[in-house]
Amino acid sequence: MKKVIYLFAILISLTQCTKKNVDLIVINSNTYTVNDNFDKAEAFAVKDGKFVAVGSNSDIQGSYTSENVMDAENQTVVPGLIDAHCHFYRFGLQLQKVSLEGTKSYDEVIQRMLDFKKEKNATYITGRGWDQNDWEVKKFPTKEKLDKAFPNTPVAVRRVDGHALLVNEAALRYSGLSSTKFPKKVVGGEFITKNGKLTGVLIDRAMDYIKIPDATKNEAINGLLEAQKINFSYGLTTVDDAGLGQMPINLIDSLQKAGDLKIRIYAMISATQENLDHYIKKGIYKTDRLNVRSFKVYGDGALGSRGAAMKESYSDRENHFGALIYPAERYAEIAKQIAASDFQMNTHAIGDSANYWVLKVYEDALKAVNAKDRRWRNEHSQIVDMDDFELFENVIPSIQPTHATSDMYWAEDRVGAERIKGGYAFKKLLDTYGLVALGTDYPVEKVSPFLTFYAAVARKDLEGYPEGGYQMENALSREETLKGMTIWAAYSNFEENEKGSIEIGKFADFVILSNNIMEIDEAKIPDTKAVATYLNGEKVY
């Protein structure tokens, strides 16, 4: 009997020795791999930060052993989520400033700033988030109340879309301007006036005339770390930061190398001439956490502030067309310089005129190469002339579904019933190119990717409006949406071979969800939470 027990023990020992030891095994999961076949799996194994096996419980447990085995208890697991267009660094800085999101009146905006000044003893008030479209009086504010509340403290706060700035007289003085002393004409922007005097609202490039103190290094570091914490809490493991300068890129790189900043960042460099010359000479910079290989260009402003460049006059403002940010020929110069390098060009385009011009510039700049291989992106692609969708054949549409559900209440007023047919046309864009990259554009919108998912498939607000959904012919399926937040977003970053799906050899970035977003009632999607977020197989939330 003792001999039998001894032989049995040897057999078990030999069996264990044939199993490969790994760092983590996940079993009993409802995993959406998002591979080419969109297969599902029960289990997977992680070693040295990468997936080494994906399959059934018996497959994984029969071949691998680990001191760290996690029973997912049939919870849904998806690849680490990617936000294909956001402002991670700016969001972090915003967390150090006054937040005006959700304000329902100009008076509430002023009260928040009064509270902020008292709490922080601020000598210059900056922040972001006001939106006159959410107020009872849906008009741009004027600065009289602001001057009265802050006679000696400069105030410069951005509209929610970042394309309009509200300032007081003290901020004008700080910048060497006044209500009567300012440039009368600005290419790519506008000083809004009344009776020859500034109202206090500046649009797009006019904002460049306002001097705002730079963030301190401590503010920048604290902002990045706080932004990381929030993103991890929503299951985001990669973010595409749309518009970074040299200082924040270098700071991000140093924090990542030190191990303090772990989130992966795809950096779109702000396309100033200085940055173009510097980075094109330097070349693409790539680590496992940071990818610096694209330039962000601004084509026009935003629809909400009527800065988006339109082919015909705005429907609710006669003889007003918005404007391109730069002279038209400047876009061709930038595109030519980028096309001669290995970098990607990603251009903000909202209005139908801006979309047309950007896409034609792309077409001309890339005519000597395989344009699809260059993966140049059109950011937002918001209002597109119905005749111009074919221009997206070789250009990736990078879109933000929550823009549709935020703007749907007033967008048609801006552009009219005919032009809105080409607005927020996600499905048509998908059908033209073959994929779409999905993001939030936070802090313009909320950080939550589950709101992105909901807006893409249901096209409703959180109150369930409108019944039946907004222009549902352009809704995305749940599978298309998940791909747009994972593998397609990775493709748009030239990173589809290292992330975006749960497959052997890829980074072990994954999220455990509180709900199965692929099957639950659509109304429950916004309530979904990230139960746990893993990056390189390490639990970061």
C-alpha positions in Angstrom: 0.0 0.0 0.0 2.8 2.4 0.9 4.5 1.6 -2.5 1.2 2.5 -4.3 1.0 5.8 -2.5 4.6 6.5 -3.2 4.3 5.8 -6.9 1.1 8.0 -7.1 3.0 10.9 -5.5 5.8 10.5 -8.0 3.3 10.5 -10.9 1.7 13.7 -9.6 5.2 15.3 -9.2 6.1 14.3 -12.8 2.8 15.8 -14.0 3.4 19.0 -12.2 6.9 19.2 -13.7 5.6 19.0 -17.2 3.4 22.1 -16.6 4.9 25.4 -17.4 5.1 27.9 -14.5 3.5 31.3 -15.3 2.9 34.5 -13.4 -0.9 34.5 -13.6 -3.7 32.2 -14.6 -7.3 33.5 -15.0 -10.0 30.8 -15.1 -13.8 30.7 -15.3 -14.0 33.9 -17.2 -16.3 35.2 -20.0 -13.5 36.5 -22.1 -14.0 38.4 -25.4 -10.6 38.0 -27.0 -11.4 40.4 -29.9 -9.2 38.3 -32.2 -9.9 38.0 -35.9 -12.7 35.6 -35.3 -14.0 37.5 -32.2 -13.6 34.2 -30.3 -14.5 33.8 -26.6 -12.4 32.0 -24.0 -12.7 30.7 -20.5 -9.1 31.1 -19.4 -5.7 32.5 -20.2 -2.2 32.5 -18.8 0.3 35.4 -18.4 4.1 35.3 -18.2 6.5 38.2 -18.2 3.7 40.7 -18.9 2.3 39.0 -21.9 -0.4 36.5 -22.8 1.2 33.0 -23.3 -2.0 30.9 -23.7 -5.7 31.5 -24.3 -8.3 28.8 -24.3 -10.6 26.6 -22.1 -10.1 26.0 -18.4 -8.9 22.5 -19.1 -6.4 23.7 -21.7 -4.9 26.3 -19.4 -4.9 24.3 -16.2 -3.7 21.2 -17.9 -0.6 23.0 -19.3 0.2 25.7 -16.9 0.7 26.2 -13.2 1.0 29.4 -11.1 1.0 30.6 -7.5 -1.4 33.3 -8.7 -4.7 31.7 -10.0 -7.7 34.0 -10.3 -11.2 32.7 -10.5 -13.1 35.3 -12.5 -16.4 33.7 -11.5 -17.8 34.1 -15.0 -17.4 37.8 -15.1 -16.8 39.4 -18.5 -13.2 40.2 -19.4 -12.2 42.4 -22.4 -8.8 43.6 -23.7 -7.5 46.8 -22.0 -9.6 49.6 -23.3 -8.0 52.3 -25.5 -9.2 55.9 -25.7 -8.2 56.9 -29.3 -8.6 60.6 -28.7 -8.4 62.4 -25.4 -6.4 65.1 -23.7 -4.8 63.1 -20.8 -2.2 65.7 -19.8 -4.7 68.6 -20.1 -7.2 66.6 -18.1 -4.6 66.2 -15.3 -3.9 69.9 -15.3 -7.6 70.6 -15.3 -7.9 68.6 -12.1 -5.7 71.2 -10.5 -8.0 74.0 -11.7 -11.6 75.1 -11.4 -14.1 72.8 -13.0 -17.1 74.3 -14.6 -18.6 71.1 -16.0 -22.3 70.7 -15.5 -23.0 74.4 -14.7 -26.5 75.4 -15.6 -26.2 79.1 -15.6 -23.6 81.9 -15.9 -24.3 82.7 -12.2 -23.3 79.2 -11.3 -20.1 79.5 -13.3 -19.2 82.7 -11.3 -20.0 81.1 -8.0 -17.8 78.1 -8.6 -14.9 80.5 -9.4 -15.6 82.5 -6.2 -15.5 79.3 -4.2 -12.3 78.2 -6.0 -10.6 81.5 -5.3 -11.4 81.3 -1.7 -10.3 77.6 -1.3 -7.1 77.9 -3.3 -6.3 81.6 -2.6 -5.8 81.8 -6.4 -4.2 84.8 -7.9 -5.1 83.8 -11.5 -8.2 81.7 -12.1 -8.1 79.2 -15.0 -10.3 76.2 -15.7 -12.7 74.7 -18.2 -16.1 73.3 -18.8 -18.8 76.0 -19.2 -21.3 75.4 -22.0 -23.9 78.1 -22.8 -26.0 75.4 -24.6 -26.7 74.0 -21.2 -28.0 77.3 -19.8 -31.6 78.6 -19.9 -30.2 81.6 -21.9 -28.2 79.9 -24.6 -26.0 82.8 -25.6 -22.3 83.5 -25.0 -21.8 85.3 -21.7 -20.4 88.8 -21.5 -17.8 89.8 -18.9 -19.7 92.5 -16.9 -20.6 90.1 -14.1 -17.1 88.7 -14.2 -15.5 92.1 -13.9 -17.6 92.9 -10.9 -16.9 89.6 -9.1 -13.1 89.6 -10.0 -12.0 93.3 -10.5 -8.3 92.5 -9.8 -8.0 88.8 -10.3 -7.4 87.6 -13.9 -9.9 85.0 -15.1 -9.5 82.9 -18.2 -11.7 79.9 -18.5 -12.3 77.7 -21.5 -15.6 76.5 -22.9 -16.1 72.7 -22.6 -14.8 72.1 -26.2 -11.7 74.2 -25.6 -12.4 76.4 -28.6 -13.7 79.5 -26.8 -12.2 81.4 -23.8 -14.1 83.7 -21.4 -11.9 86.4 -19.9 -12.3 89.4 -17.7 -10.8 92.8 -17.9 -8.0 91.9 -15.4 -6.9 89.0 -17.7 -6.9 91.4 -20.7 -4.7 93.9 -18.8 -2.4 91.0 -17.7 -2.0 90.2 -21.4 -1.4 93.8 -22.5 -4.9 94.2 -24.0 -8.2 95.9 -22.9 -11.8 96.0 -24.0 -11.0 98.6 -26.6 -7.4 97.6 -27.4 -7.1 94.3 -29.2 -6.3 93.0 -32.7 -9.2 93.7 -35.0 -8.7 90.7 -37.2 -7.3 87.2 -36.4 -6.7 84.5 -38.9 -8.4 81.3 -37.6 -10.2 83.0 -34.7 -12.4 85.8 -33.5 -12.6 88.5 -30.8 -16.3 88.7 -30.2 -17.4 92.4 -29.8 -20.4 94.4 -29.1 -20.6 98.1 -29.9 -16.9 98.0 -30.7 -15.8 96.5 -27.3 -14.8 93.0 -26.3 -17.6 91.0 -24.8 -15.0 88.8 -23.0 -15.3 85.7 -25.3 -12.5 84.8 -27.7 -12.7 82.1 -30.3 -9.9 79.7 -31.3 -6.7 81.5 -32.3 -7.8 84.7 -30.6 -7.2 82.8 -27.4 -3.5 82.8 -28.1 -3.4 86.5 -27.2 -4.2 85.8 -23.5 -1.3 85.1 -21.3 -1.9 82.4 -18.7 0.8 81.3 -16.2 2.4 77.9 -17.0 1.7 75.0 -14.7 4.5 74.2 -12.2 6.3 70.9 -12.5 4.6 69.7 -9.4 1.2 70.6 -10.8 2.1 68.7 -14.0 3.3 65.6 -12.2 0.3 65.5 -9.8 -2.0 66.0 -12.7 -0.6 63.1 -14.7 -0.7 60.7 -11.7 -4.2 61.7 -10.8 -5.3 61.4 -14.4 -3.8 57.9 -14.5 -5.7 56.8 -11.4 -9.0 57.9 -12.9 -8.3 56.3 -16.3 -7.3 53.0 -14.7 -10.6 53.1 -12.7 -12.5 53.0 -16.0 -10.5 50.1 -17.5 -8.4 52.4 -19.8 -4.9 51.0 -20.3 -3.8 53.1 -23.3 -4.7 56.7 -24.1 -4.1 58.7 -27.3 -3.2 62.2 -26.1 -4.2 64.6 -28.9 -1.7 67.5 -28.8 1.4 67.5 -26.6 4.4 69.7 -26.5 8.0 68.7 -25.8 7.9 69.4 -22.1 5.0 67.1 -21.2 6.3 64.4 -23.6 9.6 64.4 -21.8 8.0 64.5 -18.4 5.7 61.5 -19.3 8.7 59.5 -20.5 10.7 60.2 -17.3 7.8 59.3 -15.1 7.2 56.1 -17.0 10.9 55.1 -16.8 10.8 55.7 -13.1 7.8 53.4 -12.8 5.4 56.1 -11.5 3.4 56.5 -14.6 2.4 53.1 -16.0 -0.4 53.8 -18.4 0.5 53.5 -22.1 0.3 56.8 -24.1 0.2 57.3 -27.8 1.4 60.9 -28.2 0.2 63.2 -30.8 2.7 66.1 -31.0 1.3 69.6 -31.4 2.2 70.5 -34.9 4.0 73.8 -34.4 6.8 74.4 -36.8 9.3 74.1 -33.9 7.9 70.7 -33.0 7.7 69.5 -36.6 11.4 70.3 -37.1 12.5 68.8 -33.8 10.7 65.5 -33.9 11.0 64.8 -37.6 14.8 65.2 -37.2 14.7 63.1 -34.0 12.6 60.4 -35.5 9.9 58.1 -34.0 10.4 57.4 -30.4 8.9 54.1 -29.1 8.9 52.3 -25.8 6.5 49.7 -24.4 4.6 52.6 -22.7 5.2 55.6 -24.9 4.8 55.9 -28.7 5.7 59.3 -30.2 4.9 59.0 -33.9 2.2 61.4 -34.9 1.4 65.1 -35.2 -1.9 66.7 -34.2 -3.1 69.5 -36.4 -6.1 71.7 -35.9 -8.3 72.1 -39.0 -11.0 74.3 -37.5 -12.9 75.1 -34.3 -15.9 73.5 -32.7 -19.6 73.4 -33.7 -20.8 74.5 -30.3 -18.9 77.8 -30.5 -19.6 78.1 -34.3 -15.9 77.9 -35.1 -16.2 74.8 -37.2 -15.6 75.6 -40.8 -18.7 75.2 -43.0 -19.2 75.2 -46.7 -22.4 77.3 -46.3 -23.4 79.8 -43.7 -24.5 78.5 -40.3 -28.3 78.0 -40.2 -28.6 79.9 -36.9 -26.1 82.7 -37.7 -26.4 84.4 -41.1 -23.3 85.0 -43.1 -21.1 83.1 -40.6 -19.0 80.2 -41.8 -16.6 79.4 -39.0 -13.0 79.3 -40.1 -9.9 77.2 -40.7 -7.3 77.7 -37.9 -4.5 78.3 -40.4 -4.4 79.8 -43.9 -5.5 77.1 -46.3 -2.0 76.7 -47.9 -0.4 76.0 -44.5 -2.1 72.6 -44.3 -0.5 71.5 -47.5 2.9 72.7 -46.2 2.5 70.7 -43.0 1.2 67.6 -44.8 4.1 67.7 -47.2 6.7 67.8 -44.4 5.0 65.0 -42.5 4.6 62.9 -45.6 8.3 63.0 -46.2 8.8 61.5 -42.8 7.6 58.3 -41.1 5.2 60.2 -38.9 1.4 60.1 -38.9 -0.7 63.2 -39.4 -3.9 63.5 -37.4 -6.1 66.5 -38.0 -9.0 67.9 -36.1 -11.9 68.5 -38.5 -15.4 69.3 -37.4 -17.2 71.3 -40.2 -18.0 70.0 -43.7 -15.6 72.5 -45.2 -12.7 71.6 -42.9 -13.3 67.8 -43.4 -13.3 68.3 -47.2 -10.1 70.5 -47.2 -8.2 68.2 -44.8 -9.1 65.1 -46.8 -8.1 66.7 -50.1 -4.8 67.9 -48.6 -4.2 64.3 -47.4 -5.0 62.9 -50.8 -2.6 65.3 -52.5 0.3 64.8 -50.0 0.1 61.0 -50.1 -0.6 60.5 -53.8 3.0 59.1 -54.4 2.6 56.4 -51.7 0.1 53.8 -50.5 -2.0 56.2 -48.5 -3.8 53.4 -46.6 -0.4 52.2 -45.2 0.3 55.6 -43.7 -2.8 55.4 -41.6 -3.3 59.2 -41.4 -6.3 60.0 -39.2 -9.1 62.5 -39.4 -10.0 63.5 -35.8 -13.8 64.0 -35.1 -15.1 63.8 -38.7 -18.2 65.4 -37.3 -20.2 67.1 -40.1 -19.4 65.6 -43.5 -20.9 66.6 -46.8 -22.7 63.5 -48.2 -20.7 63.8 -51.4 -17.4 63.7 -49.4 -17.6 60.4 -47.5 -15.7 58.6 -50.3 -12.6 60.7 -49.4 -12.3 58.6 -46.2 -11.4 55.5 -48.3 -7.7 55.9 -47.2 -8.1 58.0 -44.0 -9.0 56.5 -40.6 -12.0 58.2 -39.0 -11.2 58.8 -35.4 -14.6 59.6 -33.8 -16.1 60.2 -30.4 -19.6 58.8 -30.0 -20.6 60.9 -27.0 -20.3 64.0 -29.1 -23.4 62.9 -31.0 -25.5 62.5 -27.8 -24.1 65.7 -26.3 -24.8 67.8 -29.5 -28.0 66.2 -30.7 -30.2 68.8 -29.0 -28.9 71.8 -30.9 -26.7 70.4 -33.8 -29.5 70.6 -36.4 -30.1 74.2 -35.4 -26.5 75.0 -36.3 -26.4 73.2 -39.7 -30.0 72.6 -40.8 -32.0 69.5 -41.6 -30.1 68.6 -44.8 -26.5 68.9 -43.6 -27.2 67.1 -40.4 -27.7 63.9 -42.4 -23.9 63.8 -42.7 -23.4 64.5 -39.1 -22.0 62.0 -36.5 -22.3 59.3 -39.3 -20.3 56.6 -37.6 -21.7 53.7 -39.5 -21.2 55.4 -42.9 -17.6 56.3 -41.9 -17.0 52.7 -40.8 -18.4 51.3 -44.1 -16.2 53.6 -46.1 -12.8 52.9 -44.4 -13.4 49.5 -42.9 -12.8 50.5 -39.3 -13.1 53.4 -36.8 -11.1 54.4 -33.8 -13.2 55.4 -30.9 -12.4 57.9 -28.1 -14.0 60.4 -25.7 -12.2 63.7 -26.3 -12.2 64.1 -22.5 -12.2 66.6 -20.8 -14.7 67.8 -23.4 -16.7 64.8 -22.6 -16.6 62.4 -19.6 -13.8 59.9 -19.2 -16.0 56.8 -19.0 -15.5 54.5 -22.0 -18.9 52.9 -21.1 -20.6 56.1 -22.1 -18.7 55.8 -25.4 -20.0 52.3 -25.8 -23.6 53.3 -24.9 -23.6 56.4 -27.2 -22.3 54.3 -30.1 -24.8 51.5 -29.9 -27.9 53.2 -28.4 -27.3 56.8 -29.5 -29.4 58.1 -26.6 -28.7 60.3 -23.5 -28.7 58.9 -20.0 -32.4 59.7 -19.8 -33.2 57.4 -22.7 -33.8 60.3 -25.1 -34.7 60.2 -27.9 -36.9 57.2 -27.9 -35.6 54.9 -30.6 -32.2 56.6 -30.7 -30.7 59.5 -32.6 -30.2 58.9 -36.4 -29.9 55.1 -35.7 -28.9 54.4 -39.3 -25.4 55.4 -38.1 -25.3 53.4 -34.8 -22.6 50.8 -34.4 -23.1 47.2 -33.4 -21.7 46.1 -30.0 -19.0 44.1 -31.7 -18.0 47.0 -33.9 -17.9 49.3 -30.9 -15.7 47.0 -28.8 -13.3 46.7 -31.7 -13.2 50.4 -32.1 -12.2 50.7 -28.4 -9.6 48.0 -28.6 -8.1 46.4 -31.8 -9.1 49.1 -34.2 -7.8 51.8 -31.9 -4.6 49.9 -31.6 -4.4 49.7 -35.4 -4.8 53.4 -35.7 -1.7 53.7 -33.5 0.3 51.1 -35.5 0.1 48.9 -32.3 -2.2 46.1 -33.3 0.5 43.5 -33.0 1.2 44.3 -29.4 -2.2 45.2 -27.9 -6.0 45.5 -28.6 -6.9 41.8 -28.2 -6.3 38.9 -25.8 -3.9 36.8 -27.9 -0.6 35.0 -27.4 2.4 37.4 -27.5 0.5 40.6 -26.8 0.7 42.7 -23.7 -1.4 41.3 -20.9 -3.7 44.3 -20.6 -7.2 43.4 -19.7 -10.3 44.5 -17.8 -12.8 42.7 -15.7 -16.2 44.2 -16.0 -19.2 44.4 -13.7 -21.6 43.7 -16.6 -21.5 41.9 -19.9 -21.7 44.9 -22.1 -22.1 42.6 -25.1 -25.5 41.2 -23.9 -27.1 43.3 -21.2 -30.0 45.7 -21.8 -28.6 48.8 -23.4 -30.0 51.0 -20.7 -27.6 49.3 -18.2 -24.5 49.9 -20.2 -23.6 53.3 -18.6 -23.8 51.7 -15.1 -21.0 49.3 -16.0 -17.8 49.6 -14.0 -14.3 48.2 -14.2 -14.0 45.6 -11.4 -10.3 45.3 -12.0 -7.8 46.7 -14.5 -4.6 44.8 -15.4 -1.6 46.1 -17.3 1.2 43.7 -18.2 -0.6 41.2 -16.0 -0.2 43.6 -13.0 -3.3 44.7 -11.2 -3.3 48.5 -11.4 -6.9 49.1 -10.2 
